[in-house]
């Protein structure tokens, strides 16, 4: 609204006392047009890159899509069902039981399923902050769940038929190896990291040598040693022991060194004043570390911990090389079946998808957790 | 009011087991004892086991005839060579594939990492998808996948893919043009080494001059000259002849050029693609760690974009990138041992498996294999630490 003020005899001022409503931005500066112009076609070179990439992406996505879905055969129990020229999914669908359970006896498979449900429940309960009574569930997830599941899977007690670890396999073995690996390697890694910070020369020296030795050799030599040479170290004439158990010991030792280095970075990042404050409160070494130092240190290195856990999960596939039939091993074994020659792409694509889902969700979870526990003090 | 105390009460000592020094001593003594007992026990077990198997320990097997062939040998080797020769061949094959992969994964990783930060939306999305796919799938699976794909997609020898008639790709591998020398090339390498030494000396003298306030030399040109000229001059002065050897396909084999076995190609490709995803992440995190104020300051000084990158952003980003890069290089060396899954004759396959199976000297062979990998890892981390120390922030 405008009004005219007669402020002297001749001057007339027009004063506006409410702001002019902002005009909409020019069409070129908003919406899709602007986005296209600045993010895709900002310069001639960028335009060329965009167009070339667009062509490649469309072509490859279409090729994969038509191979995996449009032209694919889905059901059937032999390679004869695959006539459409696309992916031959019966390779996967017809042997899904083996892929999940390995060579576990078919009548006993319910035990694996029950163990999986218990595993899933405790993992979800621990990882989702909204769940109630997480501190009470934690001891169960760390100690009770593994013991119950081990009894379920191995059997031999409570009237459960004994199933040798030789018969374990598939996704179940992969998850077992990864879970046990993390369950033991992370605490051992924390201990090693603490030992490396220790002022006692023997403890410090032992931890440094242990960590550096394991980090310097390839995992495959560790597994190979565990499977073929480890029996040499055992008392003469004693049973060879369990191949899976030996591989697990190797995996735990190997990855504990990596976890130790991650945790050490966190320990170094906690200001010394925190330790001193703990001392001033008369807290002993273990209480000081458990209540003051470690919570802060571990929070700082969540990304490192999770990415090491992802590496561990991926590297469980190496047990294939020493002749255990984990998820990858079962698929590889399926490919040597003469009735299914030449379907490697389907098998490996399916395996890749499953591994990818696990690893990708772990990395997304770590990103989310990192933001959530970030108290802003870095 | 203060008054002098007449008697100083004796300091109270807690029980002996609360004294940190006593506790530290006891703990370490127990550790030492356990370690010694464990070592004695294990040695005893091992010796009695070996005696039961009738295996004699020692490294005598190294001079015995190996009796097996290897599909890729960088030095003279045949079935009549010794196990020590087989060890050398395996080690060189490991170094070859690791070295090749380190170079290519760095280049690809740099490209992808910079693409990820590009202003072009599609380009950065593609880089993200690349990283997320290759990072989250086990390398062994990728290796088996590429190997199977190669074997099913590549043509038979007679129908080789040809690249302008000079390079051929088929199921038997990749054939590339190669430079052949008429005689031994060691004078060239010697000249190159001398040139490198001269270059380092030149750089130090130049630094000294600059510090003394004298004019610096044109270091960049001198460096280039000292690296390139000595081998060139040696080459033209000596009787060594070089000729370009172009491969030709005959009915069943190829002549000339250099032949890369398919296992090498697949392992190289996989190591490159896998490690590049991690290198790209390292590059991205390094570039992102440089505060934007640094770029803005450079812009306000009117530095052009290229110079800003080279002189302002990269030197700071390198401090974050190099430690991560070092651990990726270590991973490449260690992961090259996965070549066993597709039959690439590296150290682990030739020496750790084949030699072990033939001689039965499990302990010696596994110990030396691990020691070699350990030594390689320590060497690489030493090198990368040196580079890192040069790049690190010099606070005065």
Interface residues (C-beta under 8 A of the other chain):
Chain A: X35 X38 X39 X40 X42 X46 X49 X50 X53 X54 X57 X199 X200 X201 X202 X203 X206 X213 X215 X216 X217 X218 X219 X220 X221 X224 X225 X228 X229 X231 X232 X233 X234 X235 X236 X310 X314 X315 X317 X318 X320 X321 X328 X332 X335 X342 X344 X345 X348 X349 X351 X352 X355 X356 X359 X360 X363
Chain B: X24 X27 X28 X31 X32 X35 X42 X45 X46 X48 X49 X50 X52 X119 X120 X121 X122 X123 X126 X132 X133 X135 X136 X137 X138 X139 X140 X141 X142 X144 X145 X148 X149 X152 X330 X334 X335 X337 X338 X340 X341 X348 X352 X353 X362 X363 X366 X369 X370 X373 X374 X377 X378
